[in-house]
């Protein structure tokens, strides 16, 4: 779908939401007060830097909600990122038909806590979505993320292949590509990946997670996967990156399956520098940012700091 067609579709989307009412599940079509944003340049979700605050924090606690709160508070608290009345999209990894203990989808406790935080800050809507699984209803349920979202005041958004706009990403590899239309309707984007092994790029965290908000046939993107990841990170610059490192898949990623491949780390990262977040997350896999090509490339393209200590790293244990 081209951007010019979006205005026509918007009326249908609004009608859907009027029917959906206050249920916790939407199957496409976020209502927006103004659809003009879908016809402008790429959205800007970043917040101004604060030299008094770190750009990356890490908290460790067996209580995963508490770890999330601690990392978030140390980077400025939810009020720094979400204002009253804003519409927020949380983008966890929910691509695999697995239970939380298998550590391939984002921990539902972490997702639920972020939904709760956003609602407490006054967000008018908190949507939770991912795209790519063959059975989204089953995957969201089995992962625990549907229940976590709805119990804390969020709305699960099940995406269909028609919910995308052809968009110029202006990347070095990815040019025109279908982007989830709701990206142009929200105020804040919070990326919520899980840190895990990935057979093609060694480690997966924040920037790789943006594959779940683009459509089309994504197979050709694996021909230059490192550059594709960097292109997506350059386009979708999130308000905040929250990395789940509570359970870490050390081998056989991204799909996993065996509990023998999972190590308990009980950690959560919050970052305004997505490159620093990915670099720190790689250490949970026994590597460094320097070992992972897309992190090096993202640094060279000016997306952030590979040396996360230069971003004012703060750790809470």
Secondary structure, 3 states (H helix, E strand, C coil): CCHHHHHHHHHHHHHHHHHHCCCCEECCCCCCCCCHHHHCCCCCCCCCCCCCCCCEEEEECCCHHHHHHHHHHHCCCHHHCCCCCCEEEEEECCCCCCCHHHCCCCCHHHHHHHHHHHHHCCCCEEEECCCCCCCHHHHHHHCCHHHHHHHCCCEEECCCCCCEEEEECCCCCCCEEEEEHHHHCCCEEEEECEEEEECCCEEECCHHHHHHHECCCCHHHHHHHHHHHHHHHHHCCCCEEEEEEEEEECCCCCCCCCHHHEEEEEEEEEECCHHHHHHHHHHHHCCCHHHCHHHHHHHHCCCCCCCHHHHCCEEEC
